[in-house]
Amino acid sequence: MSVYQSPFERLREKFDDSELKCRHCGYRDDGSWNVSTTGDRVQYRFVCSSCEAVETREMRL
């Protein structure tokens, strides 16, 4: 049985499946990306659990 996922959920899953290595300190994390939207933008945000550096990716609709 297939469960429907929106394109945004599939993109988040792709980010989660990618190697999560902090660009600042090199720490490899097992966390996940947080997603928020303002209506015309979708922002994917990842916070390193070691140095708390923030990486974001944004899509404008």
Secondary structure, DSSP 4 states (H G I P E B T S, - for coil): -PPP--HHHHHHHHHHHS--B-TTT--B-----EEEE-SSEEEEEEE-TTT--EEEEEEE-
